[in-house]
Amino acid sequence: MKKCCICGNLFEGYGNNPAPVETRGECCDDCHINVVIPRRERDAKKAQIIEAADALTSTPLQPAESAKLNALVGKVVEIEYTDGDIEVGVLHKDTPAIRYQCPDGDNTAICGYWLDRINGELHFKKSHVKSIRPTKAAQTSQESKQLNELCGKSVFIKFNDGSVAAGFLHKQTITTDNNAPIIRYCLVTPVRNIVFYNSDIKSIREERYGN
């Protein structure tokens, strides 16, 4: 006898793959037919709607659209919002059909954007975005032993773009939708905070004042 990972009842036989309802174990035939298959059908329909929405093109742009955000649709991005929050996820165009989870709803009117994150969907308007940048796993997952040792200290940094800055160094860790950590650093200066990745800097040294 086996125990269904969905309903908890015992059953005989080979069992069924419960994904995407559950990620472990096996489910009984009843749950496979009444729970798993309908969920797969809904997910497939939702994927089609999302793909269609992301492919929408408008000339001129619809009022809720942004050419800058449109260029990053379908990619993993890091967004800093106007309220100071920072989120990471896959960027998509938002429509009433997607926002209100109505497959038969309007999927042609763009009403904003949304992030597909590990902890759920985050819907927002273009006016909520302060800055946005694409993230690359190979780039953002790298830590630097040298930078880690200098965290909490006053440093002077030369960046790859030729700019320089001095301030206090801090380390920040963000978890992406696949549980992979994105490591980045923040330089607190008297003028502003500069957020960057290990790969963005050319050199760094500790500033020792009064020596």
C-alpha positions as CSV (number, residue, x, y, z in Angstrom):
1,M,0.0,0.0,0.0
2,K,1.1,3.5,-0.7
3,K,0.0,6.8,0.8
4,C,-1.2,9.5,-1.6
5,C,0.8,12.7,-1.2
6,I,-2.2,14.9,-1.9
7,C,-5.2,13.4,-0.1
8,G,-3.3,11.2,2.4
9,N,-5.3,8.1,1.6
10,L,-3.8,4.7,1.1
11,F,-3.9,3.2,-2.4
12,E,-2.7,0.2,-4.4
13,G,-0.9,0.3,-7.7
14,Y,1.9,2.2,-9.4
15,G,0.9,5.7,-8.4
16,N,1.0,8.9,-10.4
17,N,3.3,11.9,-10.8
18,P,1.7,14.6,-8.6
19,A,3.5,17.6,-10.2
20,P,2.9,20.5,-10.2
21,V,0.5,20.1,-7.2
22,E,3.2,18.3,-5.1
23,T,6.9,17.9,-5.8
24,R,7.5,14.7,-3.9
25,G,5.7,11.3,-3.6
26,E,3.0,9.7,-5.7
27,C,-0.7,10.4,-5.9
28,C,-3.7,8.1,-6.2
29,D,-5.8,7.8,-9.4
30,D,-8.6,9.9,-8.0
31,C,-6.3,12.8,-7.2
32,H,-4.5,12.4,-10.5
33,I,-7.8,12.7,-12.4
34,N,-9.5,15.3,-10.2
35,V,-6.7,17.5,-9.0
36,V,-3.4,17.0,-11.0
37,I,-4.7,16.9,-14.5
38,P,-7.0,20.0,-14.1
39,R,-4.1,21.9,-12.5
40,R,-1.9,21.0,-15.5
41,E,-4.6,22.1,-17.9
42,R,-4.9,25.4,-16.1
43,D,-1.2,26.0,-16.0
44,A,-0.9,25.2,-19.7
45,K,-3.7,27.7,-20.5
46,K,-2.1,30.3,-18.3
47,A,1.3,29.8,-20.0
48,Q,-0.4,30.4,-23.4
49,I,-2.0,33.6,-22.1
50,I,1.3,34.8,-20.7
51,E,3.1,34.0,-23.9
52,A,0.5,35.9,-25.9
53,A,0.6,38.9,-23.6
54,D,4.4,39.1,-23.7
55,A,4.2,39.0,-27.5
56,L,1.8,42.0,-27.8
57,T,3.2,44.9,-29.8
58,S,1.5,48.3,-30.0
59,T,2.3,51.3,-32.2
60,P,2.2,53.7,-30.5
61,L,2.7,52.1,-27.1
62,Q,-0.3,51.6,-24.9
63,P,-0.5,54.1,-22.0
64,A,0.6,51.5,-19.4
65,E,3.6,50.4,-21.5
66,S,7.2,51.3,-21.3
67,A,9.7,50.7,-24.1
68,K,12.5,50.2,-21.6
69,L,10.5,47.5,-19.7
70,N,9.3,45.9,-22.9
71,A,12.9,45.3,-23.9
72,L,13.4,43.2,-20.8
73,V,10.2,41.1,-20.9
74,G,10.9,37.4,-20.5
75,K,14.2,38.0,-18.8
76,V,15.3,37.7,-15.2
77,V,15.6,41.3,-13.9
78,E,16.3,43.2,-10.7
79,I,13.9,46.1,-10.0
80,E,14.2,48.8,-7.5
81,Y,10.8,50.3,-6.8
82,T,10.0,53.9,-5.8
83,D,9.3,52.8,-2.3
84,G,12.8,51.4,-1.9
85,D,11.9,47.7,-2.2
86,I,14.1,45.6,-4.5
87,E,12.7,42.4,-6.2
88,V,14.1,39.8,-8.6
89,G,12.1,37.7,-11.0
90,V,11.1,37.1,-14.6
91,L,9.4,40.2,-16.1
92,H,6.1,39.8,-17.9
93,K,3.5,42.1,-19.4
94,D,0.2,42.3,-17.4
95,T,-3.3,42.2,-18.8
96,P,-6.7,41.9,-17.2
97,A,-6.8,38.2,-18.1
98,I,-3.6,37.6,-16.2
99,R,-4.1,39.9,-13.3
100,Y,-7.5,38.6,-12.5
101,Q,-6.8,35.0,-13.4
102,C,-9.5,35.0,-16.0
103,P,-8.5,32.9,-19.1
104,D,-11.5,34.3,-21.1
105,G,-10.8,37.9,-20.1
106,D,-9.1,40.7,-22.0
107,N,-5.6,39.7,-23.0
108,T,-4.9,42.5,-25.4
109,A,-5.0,45.6,-23.1
110,I,-1.7,46.1,-21.2
111,C,-2.4,47.3,-17.7
112,G,1.1,47.1,-16.4
113,Y,3.8,44.5,-15.7
114,W,4.4,41.6,-13.2
115,L,7.3,39.7,-11.8
116,D,7.3,35.9,-11.5
117,R,9.0,35.4,-8.2
118,I,9.6,32.4,-5.9
119,N,7.2,33.8,-3.4
120,G,4.5,34.7,-5.8
121,E,3.5,37.1,-8.5
122,L,4.1,40.8,-8.0
123,H,2.0,43.1,-10.2
124,F,2.9,46.8,-10.6
125,K,2.7,49.8,-12.9
126,K,5.6,51.3,-14.9
127,S,5.4,54.4,-12.6
128,H,6.3,52.2,-9.6
129,V,9.8,51.4,-11.1
130,K,12.7,53.5,-10.1
131,S,15.4,51.4,-11.9
132,I,15.6,48.1,-13.6
133,R,18.5,45.9,-14.8
134,P,18.9,42.4,-16.2
135,T,20.6,39.9,-14.0
136,K,22.8,37.1,-15.2
137,A,23.3,34.1,-13.0
138,A,26.9,33.7,-13.9
139,Q,27.5,37.3,-13.0
140,T,25.4,37.9,-10.0
141,S,26.1,34.6,-8.1
142,Q,29.8,35.4,-7.7
143,E,31.1,36.4,-4.4
144,S,34.4,38.1,-3.8
145,K,36.6,37.1,-0.9
146,Q,38.3,40.5,-1.1
147,L,35.1,42.4,-1.1
148,N,33.7,40.3,1.8
149,E,36.7,41.1,3.9
150,L,36.2,44.8,3.3
151,C,32.5,44.9,4.2
152,G,31.8,47.4,6.9
153,K,35.0,49.3,6.1
154,S,35.6,52.6,4.2
155,V,36.9,51.8,0.7
156,F,37.8,53.4,-2.6
157,I,36.5,51.7,-5.8
158,K,37.4,52.0,-9.5
159,F,34.6,50.7,-11.6
160,N,34.8,49.1,-15.1
161,D,33.0,52.1,-16.6
162,G,35.8,54.4,-15.5
163,S,34.0,56.0,-12.6
164,V,35.3,56.0,-9.0
165,A,33.7,56.3,-5.6
166,A,34.5,56.1,-1.9
167,G,32.3,55.1,1.0
168,F,31.4,52.3,3.3
169,L,31.0,48.8,1.7
170,H,28.1,46.5,2.5
171,K,27.1,43.0,1.1
172,Q,23.5,42.1,0.1
173,T,22.0,38.7,-0.7
174,I,18.8,38.2,-2.7
175,T,17.2,34.9,-3.4
176,T,15.8,34.3,-6.9
177,D,12.8,32.3,-8.1
178,N,15.0,29.1,-8.2
179,N,16.5,29.6,-4.8
180,A,19.8,30.7,-6.2
181,P,21.4,33.5,-4.3
182,I,22.3,36.8,-6.0
183,I,25.2,38.4,-4.3
184,R,25.7,42.1,-4.7
185,Y,27.4,44.9,-2.9
186,C,26.4,48.4,-1.9
187,L,28.7,51.4,-1.4
188,V,27.2,54.0,0.9
189,T,28.6,57.4,0.0
190,P,27.6,60.9,1.3
191,V,25.8,61.5,-2.0
192,R,24.0,58.2,-2.8
193,N,24.1,54.5,-2.5
194,I,25.8,52.6,-5.3
195,V,24.6,49.0,-5.9
196,F,26.9,46.8,-7.9
197,Y,28.2,43.3,-8.6
198,N,31.6,41.8,-8.1
199,S,32.1,41.8,-11.9
200,D,31.4,45.6,-12.1
201,I,34.6,46.7,-10.4
202,K,38.1,47.0,-11.6
203,S,39.9,47.5,-8.3
204,I,39.2,48.2,-4.6
205,R,41.3,49.3,-1.7
206,E,40.6,50.1,1.9
207,E,40.7,53.8,2.9
208,R,42.7,54.4,6.1
209,Y,42.2,57.9,7.3
210,G,44.5,59.6,9.8
211,N,47.4,57.2,9.1
